[in-house]
């Protein structure tokens, strides 16, 4: 071993310590009552359907925008082509 370098300590393999070693909070029953009233699955389903509706709305907007741009671009090209033909 080189002078000035210490050997690395071994890795810890075992049961992890608990997050806290304290009694439950006094308002635990209130927290549990709120948790029972809160519908997590329903909220997730509403968010999922809202997200799908938003994506569909954006898809239709972008498709309409692309169609408009294509139609405008082809009209502009035809006008440009007509101008070039009249100049010759």
Biopython code that builds the backbone (N, CA, C, O; Angstrom):
import numpy as np
from Bio.PDB.StructureBuilder import StructureBuilder

atoms = [
    (1, "UNK", "N", (0.839, -1.177, 0.000)),
    (1, "UNK", "CA", (0.000, 0.000, 0.000)),
    (1, "UNK", "C", (0.887, 1.245, 0.000)),
    (1, "UNK", "O", (1.943, 1.280, 0.632)),
    (2, "UNK", "N", (0.427, 2.267, -0.729)),
    (2, "UNK", "CA", (1.183, 3.504, -0.821)),
    (2, "UNK", "C", (0.982, 4.337, 0.436)),
    (2, "UNK", "O", (-0.101, 4.325, 1.022)),
    (3, "UNK", "N", (2.021, 5.063, 0.859)),
    (3, "UNK", "CA", (1.865, 5.922, 2.030)),
    (3, "UNK", "C", (0.857, 7.037, 1.727)),
    (3, "UNK", "O", (0.879, 7.598, 0.631)),
    (4, "UNK", "N", (-0.015, 7.365, 2.667)),
    (4, "UNK", "CA", (-1.012, 8.419, 2.493)),
    (4, "UNK", "C", (-2.351, 7.911, 2.001)),
    (4, "UNK", "O", (-3.333, 8.654, 1.996)),
    (5, "UNK", "N", (-2.405, 6.656, 1.587)),
    (5, "UNK", "CA", (-3.667, 6.089, 1.119)),
    (5, "UNK", "C", (-4.175, 5.099, 2.144)),
    (5, "UNK", "O", (-3.450, 4.196, 2.560)),
    (6, "UNK", "N", (-5.408, 5.267, 2.545)),
    (6, "UNK", "CA", (-6.012, 4.340, 3.499)),
    (6, "UNK", "C", (-6.817, 3.312, 2.726)),
    (6, "UNK", "O", (-7.276, 3.567, 1.612)),
    (7, "UNK", "N", (-6.977, 2.165, 3.323)),
    (7, "UNK", "CA", (-7.772, 1.130, 2.686)),
    (7, "UNK", "C", (-9.252, 1.493, 2.838)),
    (7, "UNK", "O", (-9.677, 1.969, 3.891)),
    (8, "UNK", "N", (-10.020, 1.265, 1.790)),
    (8, "UNK", "CA", (-11.448, 1.607, 1.814)),
    (8, "UNK", "C", (-12.170, 0.705, 2.798)),
    (8, "UNK", "O", (-11.873, -0.486, 2.884)),
    (9, "UNK", "N", (-13.121, 1.266, 3.543)),
    (9, "UNK", "CA", (-13.872, 0.431, 4.479)),
    (9, "UNK", "C", (-14.754, -0.552, 3.706)),
    (9, "UNK", "O", (-15.158, -0.261, 2.580)),
    (10, "UNK", "N", (-15.054, -1.700, 4.293)),
    (10, "UNK", "CA", (-15.895, -2.674, 3.581)),
    (10, "UNK", "C", (-17.319, -2.135, 3.424)),
    (10, "UNK", "O", (-17.779, -1.318, 4.223)),
    (11, "UNK", "N", (-18.014, -2.611, 2.370)),
    (11, "UNK", "CA", (-19.395, -2.205, 2.141)),
    (11, "UNK", "C", (-20.296, -2.831, 3.195)),
    (11, "UNK", "O", (-20.031, -3.933, 3.675)),
    (12, "UNK", "N", (-21.363, -2.120, 3.551)),
    (12, "UNK", "CA", (-22.307, -2.605, 4.551)),
    (12, "UNK", "C", (-23.395, -3.417, 3.854)),
    (12, "UNK", "O", (-24.077, -2.910, 2.963)),
    (13, "UNK", "N", (-23.557, -4.659, 4.254)),
    (13, "UNK", "CA", (-24.642, -5.500, 3.758)),
    (13, "UNK", "C", (-25.444, -5.954, 4.963)),
    (13, "UNK", "O", (-24.960, -6.730, 5.786)),
    (14, "UNK", "N", (-26.651, -5.475, 5.062)),
    (14, "UNK", "CA", (-27.485, -5.847, 6.188)),
    (14, "UNK", "C", (-28.836, -5.176, 6.084)),
    (14, "UNK", "O", (-29.172, -4.595, 5.052)),
    (15, "UNK", "N", (-29.602, -5.255, 7.137)),
    (15, "UNK", "CA", (-30.925, -4.641, 7.176)),
    (15, "UNK", "C", (-30.753, -3.125, 7.274)),
    (15, "UNK", "O", (-30.021, -2.638, 8.136)),
    (16, "UNK", "N", (-31.428, -2.378, 6.391)),
    (16, "UNK", "CA", (-31.288, -0.920, 6.458)),
    (16, "UNK", "C", (-31.939, -0.384, 7.723)),
    (16, "UNK", "O", (-32.893, -0.971, 8.233)),
    (17, "UNK", "N", (-31.432, 0.713, 8.221)),
    (17, "UNK", "CA", (-32.047, 1.309, 9.415)),
    (17, "UNK", "C", (-33.408, 1.890, 9.071)),
    (17, "UNK", "O", (-33.656, 2.240, 7.917)),
    (18, "UNK", "N", (-34.287, 1.998, 10.049)),
    (18, "UNK", "CA", (-35.608, 2.579, 9.823)),
    (18, "UNK", "C", (-35.474, 4.085, 9.636)),
    (18, "UNK", "O", (-34.474, 4.684, 10.031)),
    (19, "UNK", "N", (-36.480, 4.681, 9.038)),
    (19, "UNK", "CA", (-36.433, 6.113, 8.773)),
    (19, "UNK", "C", (-36.485, 6.923, 10.073)),
    (19, "UNK", "O", (-35.797, 7.936, 10.202)),
    (20, "UNK", "N", (-37.290, 6.482, 11.021)),
    (20, "UNK", "CA", (-37.348, 7.202, 12.289)),
    (20, "UNK", "C", (-37.769, 6.233, 13.386)),
    (20, "UNK", "O", (-38.547, 5.309, 13.148)),
    (21, "UNK", "N", (-37.274, 6.443, 14.530)),
    (21, "UNK", "CA", (-37.607, 5.611, 15.680)),
    (21, "UNK", "C", (-38.417, 6.435, 16.669)),
    (21, "UNK", "O", (-38.007, 6.635, 17.812)),
    (22, "UNK", "N", (-39.571, 6.911, 16.215)),
    (22, "UNK", "CA", (-40.419, 7.757, 17.047)),
    (22, "UNK", "C", (-41.830, 7.188, 17.036)),
    (22, "UNK", "O", (-42.203, 6.489, 16.094)),
    (23, "UNK", "N", (-42.603, 7.468, 18.042)),
    (23, "UNK", "CA", (-43.997, 7.009, 18.037)),
    (23, "UNK", "C", (-44.773, 7.717, 16.930)),
    (23, "UNK", "O", (-44.368, 8.793, 16.491)),
    (24, "UNK", "N", (-45.880, 7.135, 16.473)),
    (24, "UNK", "CA", (-46.663, 7.784, 15.417)),
    (24, "UNK", "C", (-47.168, 9.144, 15.881)),
    (24, "UNK", "O", (-47.347, 9.360, 17.079)),
    (25, "UNK", "N", (-47.402, 10.068, 14.942)),
    (25, "UNK", "CA", (-47.854, 11.408, 15.323)),
    (25, "UNK", "C", (-49.233, 11.356, 15.970)),
    (25, "UNK", "O", (-49.991, 10.409, 15.762)),
    (26, "UNK", "N", (-49.548, 12.373, 16.749)),
    (26, "UNK", "CA", (-50.819, 12.431, 17.472)),
    (26, "UNK", "C", (-51.999, 12.535, 16.517)),
    (26, "UNK", "O", (-53.087, 12.046, 16.820)),
    (27, "UNK", "N", (-51.794, 13.163, 15.374)),
    (27, "UNK", "CA", (-52.889, 13.349, 14.423)),
    (27, "UNK", "C", (-52.969, 12.214, 13.399)),
    (27, "UNK", "O", (-53.499, 12.414, 12.306)),
    (28, "UNK", "N", (-52.459, 11.039, 13.731)),
    (28, "UNK", "CA", (-52.450, 9.911, 12.805)),
    (28, "UNK", "C", (-53.866, 9.524, 12.376)),
    (28, "UNK", "O", (-54.085, 9.212, 11.206)),
    (29, "UNK", "N", (-54.815, 9.540, 13.286)),
    (29, "UNK", "CA", (-56.188, 9.156, 12.924)),
    (29, "UNK", "C", (-56.781, 10.156, 11.928)),
    (29, "UNK", "O", (-57.532, 9.763, 11.036)),
    (30, "UNK", "N", (-56.454, 11.438, 12.070)),
    (30, "UNK", "CA", (-56.942, 12.437, 11.115)),
    (30, "UNK", "C", (-56.312, 12.223, 9.749)),
    (30, "UNK", "O", (-56.989, 12.334, 8.727)),
    (31, "UNK", "N", (-55.030, 11.919, 9.727)),
    (31, "UNK", "CA", (-54.330, 11.674, 8.463)),
    (31, "UNK", "C", (-54.919, 10.453, 7.771)),
    (31, "UNK", "O", (-55.124, 10.465, 6.558)),
    (32, "UNK", "N", (-55.193, 9.392, 8.538)),
    (32, "UNK", "CA", (-55.767, 8.183, 7.954)),
    (32, "UNK", "C", (-57.175, 8.437, 7.430)),
    (32, "UNK", "O", (-57.545, 7.881, 6.396)),
    (33, "UNK", "N", (-57.964, 9.252, 8.104)),
    (33, "UNK", "CA", (-59.316, 9.569, 7.642)),
    (33, "UNK", "C", (-59.274, 10.324, 6.317)),
    (33, "UNK", "O", (-60.075, 10.058, 5.421)),
    (34, "UNK", "N", (-58.353, 11.251, 6.198)),
    (34, "UNK", "CA", (-58.202, 11.994, 4.938)),
    (34, "UNK", "C", (-57.762, 11.055, 3.826)),
    (34, "UNK", "O", (-58.251, 11.148, 2.701)),
    (35, "UNK", "N", (-56.844, 10.153, 4.137)),
    (35, "UNK", "CA", (-56.350, 9.219, 3.130)),
    (35, "UNK", "C", (-57.462, 8.288, 2.653)),
    (35, "UNK", "O", (-57.496, 7.926, 1.477)),
    (36, "UNK", "N", (-58.360, 7.900, 3.534)),
    (36, "UNK", "CA", (-59.452, 7.018, 3.119)),
    (36, "UNK", "C", (-60.433, 7.740, 2.198)),
    (36, "UNK", "O", (-61.013, 7.114, 1.311)),
    (37, "UNK", "N", (-60.627, 9.038, 2.390)),
    (37, "UNK", "CA", (-61.543, 9.798, 1.536)),
    (37, "UNK", "C", (-60.928, 10.155, 0.191)),
    (37, "UNK", "O", (-61.657, 10.421, -0.765)),
    (38, "UNK", "N", (-59.634, 10.166, 0.099)),
    (38, "UNK", "CA", (-58.941, 10.587, -1.116)),
    (38, "UNK", "C", (-58.879, 9.410, -2.086)),
    (38, "UNK", "O", (-58.274, 8.386, -1.770)),
    (39, "UNK", "N", (-59.491, 9.540, -3.253)),
    (39, "UNK", "CA", (-59.559, 8.465, -4.245)),
    (39, "UNK", "C", (-58.395, 8.599, -5.232)),
    (39, "UNK", "O", (-58.490, 9.313, -6.231)),
    (40, "UNK", "N", (-57.313, 7.909, -4.937)),
    (40, "UNK", "CA", (-56.115, 8.008, -5.775)),
    (40, "UNK", "C", (-56.358, 7.405, -7.151)),
    (40, "UNK", "O", (-55.970, 7.993, -8.161)),
    (41, "UNK", "N", (-56.993, 6.242, -7.202)),
    (41, "UNK", "CA", (-57.248, 5.584, -8.489)),
    (41, "UNK", "C", (-58.167, 6.440, -9.357)),
    (41, "UNK", "O", (-57.957, 6.543, -10.566)),
    (42, "UNK", "N", (-59.176, 7.051, -8.757)),
    (42, "UNK", "CA", (-60.070, 7.924, -9.524)),
    (42, "UNK", "C", (-59.349, 9.136, -10.061)),
    (42, "UNK", "O", (-59.567, 9.539, -11.203)),
    (43, "UNK", "N", (-58.486, 9.724, -9.239)),
    (43, "UNK", "CA", (-57.703, 10.882, -9.689)),
    (43, "UNK", "C", (-56.801, 10.493, -10.850)),
    (43, "UNK", "O", (-56.699, 11.230, -11.830)),
    (44, "UNK", "N", (-56.143, 9.337, -10.747)),
    (44, "UNK", "CA", (-55.264, 8.894, -11.823)),
    (44, "UNK", "C", (-56.041, 8.659, -13.113)),
    (44, "UNK", "O", (-55.568, 9.006, -14.195)),
    (45, "UNK", "N", (-57.226, 8.074, -13.006)),
    (45, "UNK", "CA", (-58.044, 7.834, -14.193)),
    (45, "UNK", "C", (-58.492, 9.147, -14.826)),
    (45, "UNK", "O", (-58.474, 9.280, -16.049)),
    (46, "UNK", "N", (-58.893, 10.111, -14.012)),
    (46, "UNK", "CA", (-59.281, 11.423, -14.556)),
    (46, "UNK", "C", (-58.095, 12.099, -15.241)),
    (46, "UNK", "O", (-58.242, 12.664, -16.325)),
    (47, "UNK", "N", (-56.933, 12.043, -14.620)),
    (47, "UNK", "CA", (-55.747, 12.647, -15.232)),
    (47, "UNK", "C", (-55.378, 11.958, -16.539)),
    (47, "UNK", "O", (-54.972, 12.608, -17.502)),
    (48, "UNK", "N", (-55.520, 10.640, -16.564)),
    (48, "UNK", "CA", (-55.196, 9.891, -17.779)),
    (48, "UNK", "C", (-56.140, 10.272, -18.913)),
    (48, "UNK", "O", (-55.695, 10.498, -20.038)),
    (49, "UNK", "N", (-57.441, 10.345, -18.628)),
    (49, "UNK", "CA", (-58.394, 10.703, -19.681)),
    (49, "UNK", "C", (-58.199, 12.151, -20.123)),
    (49, "UNK", "O", (-58.334, 12.457, -21.307)),
    (50, "UNK", "N", (-57.887, 13.036, -19.192)),
    (50, "UNK", "CA", (-57.611, 14.423, -19.546)),
    (50, "UNK", "C", (-56.375, 14.508, -20.443)),
    (50, "UNK", "O", (-56.370, 15.257, -21.420)),
    (51, "UNK", "N", (-55.341, 13.757, -20.122)),
    (51, "UNK", "CA", (-54.123, 13.746, -20.937)),
    (51, "UNK", "C", (-54.387, 13.238, -22.343)),
    (51, "UNK", "O", (-53.869, 13.785, -23.317)),
    (52, "UNK", "N", (-55.206, 12.175, -22.448)),
    (52, "UNK", "CA", (-55.531, 11.652, -23.780)),
    (52, "UNK", "C", (-56.318, 12.668, -24.590)),
    (52, "UNK", "O", (-56.078, 12.839, -25.785)),
    (53, "UNK", "N", (-57.261, 13.343, -23.936)),
    (53, "UNK", "CA", (-58.053, 14.360, -24.630)),
    (53, "UNK", "C", (-57.165, 15.511, -25.108)),
    (53, "UNK", "O", (-57.339, 16.026, -26.213)),
    (54, "UNK", "N", (-56.212, 15.906, -24.261)),
    (54, "UNK", "CA", (-55.285, 16.979, -24.664)),
    (54, "UNK", "C", (-54.445, 16.552, -25.857)),
    (54, "UNK", "O", (-54.261, 17.322, -26.800)),
    (55, "UNK", "N", (-53.935, 15.326, -25.818)),
    (55, "UNK", "CA", (-53.103, 14.861, -26.930)),
    (55, "UNK", "C", (-53.903, 14.792, -28.224)),
    (55, "UNK", "O", (-53.396, 15.133, -29.292)),
    (56, "UNK", "N", (-55.162, 14.347, -28.127)),
    (56, "UNK", "CA", (-56.006, 14.296, -29.322)),
    (56, "UNK", "C", (-56.256, 15.696, -29.863)),
    (56, "UNK", "O", (-56.231, 15.907, -31.075)),
    (57, "UNK", "N", (-56.495, 16.651, -28.973)),
    (57, "UNK", "CA", (-56.722, 18.041, -29.392)),
    (57, "UNK", "C", (-55.495, 18.609, -30.093)),
    (57, "UNK", "O", (-55.612, 19.266, -31.126)),
    (58, "UNK", "N", (-54.324, 18.354, -29.531)),
    (58, "UNK", "CA", (-53.081, 18.843, -30.137)),
    (58, "UNK", "C", (-52.852, 18.175, -31.489)),
    (58, "UNK", "O", (-52.427, 18.827, -32.443)),
    (59, "UNK", "N", (-53.135, 16.866, -31.572)),
    (59, "UNK", "CA", (-52.965, 16.151, -32.837)),
    (59, "UNK", "C", (-53.822, 16.760, -33.930)),
    (59, "UNK", "O", (-53.337, 17.016, -35.033)),
    (60, "UNK", "N", (-55.112, 16.997, -33.629)),
    (60, "UNK", "CA", (-56.003, 17.564, -34.644)),
    (60, "UNK", "C", (-55.596, 18.990, -35.007)),
    (60, "UNK", "O", (-55.710, 19.383, -36.168)),
    (61, "UNK", "N", (-55.126, 19.766, -34.037)),
    (61, "UNK", "CA", (-54.660, 21.123, -34.333)),
    (61, "UNK", "C", (-53.448, 21.084, -35.266)),
    (61, "UNK", "O", (-53.388, 21.826, -36.246)),
    (62, "UNK", "N", (-52.490, 20.219, -34.957)),
    (62, "UNK", "CA", (-51.286, 20.146, -35.788)),
    (62, "UNK", "C", (-51.612, 19.639, -37.187)),
    (62, "UNK", "O", (-51.032, 20.102, -38.169)),
    (63, "UNK", "N", (-52.539, 18.689, -37.278)),
    (63, "UNK", "CA", (-52.908, 18.168, -38.597)),
    (63, "UNK", "C", (-53.569, 19.269, -39.426)),
    (63, "UNK", "O", (-53.283, 19.411, -40.615)),
    (64, "UNK", "N", (-54.454, 20.047, -38.796)),
    (64, "UNK", "CA", (-55.094, 21.148, -39.515)),
    (64, "UNK", "C", (-54.060, 22.198, -39.921)),
    (64, "UNK", "O", (-54.127, 22.751, -41.019)),
    (65, "UNK", "N", (-53.113, 22.468, -39.037)),
    (65, "UNK", "CA", (-52.059, 23.444, -39.347)),
    (65, "UNK", "C", (-51.214, 22.960, -40.528)),
    (65, "UNK", "O", (-50.886, 23.745, -41.417)),
    (66, "UNK", "N", (-50.866, 21.685, -40.540)),
    (66, "UNK", "CA", (-50.070, 21.144, -41.652)),
    (66, "UNK", "C", (-50.846, 21.189, -42.961)),
    (66, "UNK", "O", (-50.287, 21.508, -44.010)),
    (67, "UNK", "N", (-52.139, 20.867, -42.899)),
    (67, "UNK", "CA", (-52.952, 20.941, -44.118)),
    (67, "UNK", "C", (-53.006, 22.365, -44.646)),
    (67, "UNK", "O", (-52.859, 22.594, -45.847)),
    (68, "UNK", "N", (-53.219, 23.329, -43.742)),
    (68, "UNK", "CA", (-53.279, 24.729, -44.159)),
    (68, "UNK", "C", (-51.944, 25.157, -44.767)),
    (68, "UNK", "O", (-51.915, 25.829, -45.798)),
    (69, "UNK", "N", (-50.850, 24.769, -44.132)),
    (69, "UNK", "CA", (-49.528, 25.143, -44.641)),
    (69, "UNK", "C", (-49.281, 24.512, -46.005)),
    (69, "UNK", "O", (-48.710, 25.147, -46.892)),
    (70, "UNK", "N", (-49.707, 23.266, -46.175)),
    (70, "UNK", "CA", (-49.514, 22.594, -47.462)),
    (70, "UNK", "C", (-50.338, 23.278, -48.541)),
    (70, "UNK", "O", (-49.843, 23.548, -49.635)),
    (71, "UNK", "N", (-51.620, 23.561, -48.219)),
    (71, "UNK", "CA", (-52.472, 24.217, -49.213)),
    (71, "UNK", "C", (-51.956, 25.603, -49.554)),
    (71, "UNK", "O", (-51.960, 25.998, -50.720)),
    (72, "UNK", "N", (-51.514, 26.342, -48.552)),
    (72, "UNK", "CA", (-50.970, 27.683, -48.791)),
    (72, "UNK", "C", (-49.691, 27.587, -49.607)),
    (72, "UNK", "O", (-49.464, 28.383, -50.519)),
    (73, "UNK", "N", (-48.866, 26.616, -49.278)),
    (73, "UNK", "CA", (-47.600, 26.450, -49.997)),
    (73, "UNK", "C", (-47.810, 26.051, -51.444)),
    (73, "UNK", "O", (-47.111, 26.547, -52.327)),
    (74, "UNK", "N", (-48.773, 25.153, -51.707)),
    (74, "UNK", "CA", (-49.018, 24.746, -53.096)),
    (74, "UNK", "C", (-49.636, 25.888, -53.883)),
    (74, "UNK", "O", (-49.339, 26.057, -55.066)),
    (75, "UNK", "N", (-50.512, 26.691, -53.227)),
    (75, "UNK", "CA", (-51.069, 27.853, -53.911)),
    (75, "UNK", "C", (-49.968, 28.854, -54.254)),
    (75, "UNK", "O", (-49.939, 29.407, -55.354)),
    (76, "UNK", "N", (-49.073, 29.079, -53.310)),
    (76, "UNK", "CA", (-47.976, 30.018, -53.550)),
    (76, "UNK", "C", (-47.081, 29.512, -54.671)),
    (76, "UNK", "O", (-46.625, 30.295, -55.505)),
    (77, "UNK", "N", (-46.828, 28.203, -54.696)),
    (77, "UNK", "CA", (-46.005, 27.648, -55.769)),
    (77, "UNK", "C", (-46.683, 27.790, -57.126)),
    (77, "UNK", "O", (-46.027, 28.099, -58.120)),
    (78, "UNK", "N", (-48.005, 27.566, -57.170)),
    (78, "UNK", "CA", (-48.698, 27.684, -58.450)),
    (78, "UNK", "C", (-48.711, 29.136, -58.928)),
    (78, "UNK", "O", (-48.576, 29.388, -60.125)),
    (79, "UNK", "N", (-48.871, 30.089, -58.014)),
    (79, "UNK", "CA", (-48.827, 31.507, -58.387)),
    (79, "UNK", "C", (-47.431, 31.854, -58.892)),
    (79, "UNK", "O", (-47.284, 32.554, -59.894)),
    (80, "UNK", "N", (-46.411, 31.366, -58.198)),
    (80, "UNK", "CA", (-45.037, 31.629, -58.625)),
    (80, "UNK", "C", (-44.780, 31.013, -59.990)),
    (80, "UNK", "O", (-44.132, 31.620, -60.842)),
    (81, "UNK", "N", (-45.295, 29.796, -60.194)),
    (81, "UNK", "CA", (-45.104, 29.129, -61.484)),
    (81, "UNK", "C", (-45.816, 29.908, -62.589)),
    (81, "UNK", "O", (-45.278, 30.056, -63.686)),
    (82, "UNK", "N", (-47.031, 30.410, -62.307)),
    (82, "UNK", "CA", (-47.762, 31.195, -63.300)),
    (82, "UNK", "C", (-47.011, 32.485, -63.638)),
    (82, "UNK", "O", (-46.971, 32.887, -64.801)),
    (83, "UNK", "N", (-46.422, 33.129, -62.643)),
    (83, "UNK", "CA", (-45.662, 34.340, -62.891)),
    (83, "UNK", "C", (-44.445, 34.046, -63.752)),
    (83, "UNK", "O", (-44.120, 34.817, -64.655)),
    (84, "UNK", "N", (-43.777, 32.944, -63.480)),
    (84, "UNK", "CA", (-42.589, 32.596, -64.289)),
    (84, "UNK", "C", (-42.974, 32.300, -65.727)),
    (84, "UNK", "O", (-42.249, 32.661, -66.655)),
    (85, "UNK", "N", (-44.116, 31.643, -65.916)),
    (85, "UNK", "CA", (-44.549, 31.308, -67.284)),
    (85, "UNK", "C", (-44.944, 32.547, -68.070)),
    (85, "UNK", "O", (-44.732, 32.594, -69.282)),
    (86, "UNK", "N", (-45.507, 33.540, -67.421)),
    (86, "UNK", "CA", (-45.906, 34.766, -68.111)),
    (86, "UNK", "C", (-44.708, 35.619, -68.473)),
    (86, "UNK", "O", (-44.761, 36.390, -69.432)),
    (87, "UNK", "N", (-43.619, 35.490, -67.711)),
    (87, "UNK", "CA", (-42.422, 36.298, -67.985)),
    (87, "UNK", "C", (-41.660, 35.767, -69.191)),
    (87, "UNK", "O", (-40.959, 36.525, -69.860)),
    (88, "UNK", "N", (-41.786, 34.491, -69.474)),
    (88, "UNK", "CA", (-40.997, 33.895, -70.574)),
    (88, "UNK", "C", (-41.504, 34.272, -71.899)),
    (88, "UNK", "O", (-40.950, 33.853, -72.915)),
]
sb = StructureBuilder()
sb.init_structure("model")
sb.init_model(0)
sb.init_chain("A")
sb.init_seg("    ")
for serial, (resi, resn, name, xyz) in enumerate(atoms, 1):
    if name == "N":
        sb.init_residue(resn, " ", resi, " ")
    sb.init_atom(name, np.array(xyz, "f"), 0.0, 1.0, " ", f" {name:<3s}", serial, name[0])
structure = sb.get_structure()
